[in-house]
Amino acid sequence: MSNIGSINFASNNYNLPSVNAERSHVNTPQQENVAVGDSVSLNSGSDSIEKTKKKWTVLLYSAADNNLETALVKDVAELESVGSSNEMNLVAQLDRGDRPSSLSGGWDGCKRFYLTKDDDRSTINSPALADLGQVNMSDPKVLSDFIQWGMKEFPAENYILIMSDHGAGWPGALQDISHNDFASTPSLKDGIMDAEKKTGQKINIIGFDACLMASTEVAHELSNAGDFLVASQNTEGGDGWPYSKIFSDKVASKMQQALSSKLDVDPREVAKAMVNESEGFPSISTLAAMDLAKMPELTQASDKFAQTMMNSGLTADDKAEIKKLINQTKSWYGFKDQYQFAEKLVNDPAIKNDDLKAAAKEMMASINNVIIAEQHSSAHNGAHGLSIEMNNAQVSKPTYGDLQFAKDTKWDEAIKWLNK
């Protein structure tokens, strides 16, 4: 990992690591819609690719039209070291913009690949099935189009969608420099849900190989878009996920063992294994898997806590104590660990309100139900899998109000009330 610098993150006014080293994002311009063209050109070699229905299809959506381009090209080459198999398709859409590096031939624009096994981790050697030219990977229509294409061309019983690029927590992910664009969290949901509407197929596991995306706001936004979510509370190093380890060691063997026994592979177990296999990898200091079906319970508990805090007659001293606890809670560039905050409040003798403590305990229990696997390095003790916004200036922004979590709860109102 290269040295970490400091920049101003315009969306959150936090200091984030330099994007040269990390998969964090610098700013979030207004989204523009530039749809992918309908026509694609297929290489003649695509006719020989096995397209019968398999157990799994992994869809890697790699937005490399930015300063992560070399790292994301290498990610695709690394995934080739696993390669598609009789039971699993590995397909990728990689956009390099119009100023690519010399890696893998230095081609520009966006291509789609069917990833075949290849031990060369520096060059993409798999067949390019489509050349889309210049596309805006931040556009939900482009995301939807890729998912639809992958499901149609490579049908499977289970689907994993991995979005790989810069991430910014609840403000969103996927930067496209050529189009001066960045996908908001609601637009990511729109892209995935549009594909489900048009294919009738749901994504089983949504993964973010991107910084800071393990947040309650993001998980709530995507709660109907997939079954499980895998993401990191912390920033990620430029290397991103250890794809060869995640998909070729215990995870793949878990899949193959079940397949050889003619048993269905439980996406829950695959999501858990993805997290567990990332442990100890330098670029991934935190990672968690979430059961999105359990998110309504956490949303309700968060709303109850917010309303209890506003309606319990707390004194100025109580409010000051709660703000002190927020400041003491484990933080990733401003985003707070929701479980640890609730735990600190429950254990604080200065907080006398039993109703508020009971509501905090409900949040803790709900988080435990949502998180099915979590790992973090010793440098991130206090991580429990989900972060949440507790900064008054941030919850006051219109973009926060656009989140479904803000619409469905009184969380932002409670944070504003706390700071009056």
Protein Blocks (a to p, Z undefined) as FASTA:
>chain_A
ZZddddddfklopacddfklmccdfbdcddddddddfbdcddfklmmpccbdcfbdcddd
ddfbbfklmmmmmmmmmmmmnopafkbccdddddebjbdcfeehipghjddddddddfbf
kbcfbdcfbdebjadfkbmklmmmmmmmmmmmmgcfbdcdddddddebjnoghiafklop
acdfklmmmmmmmmmmmnopacfbdcdddehklcfklmmmmmmmpmbdcddfbdcdfklp
afklmmmmmmmmmmmmmmmnopacdfklmmmmmmmmmgopaklmbccdddfklmmmmmmm
mmmmmmmmmmnopafklmmmmmmmmmmpcceehiacfklmmmmmmmmmklmblklmmmmm
mmmmmmmmmpmbdcddfklghiaoiacdfbfklmmpmklmmpmklmmpcklmmmmmmmZZ
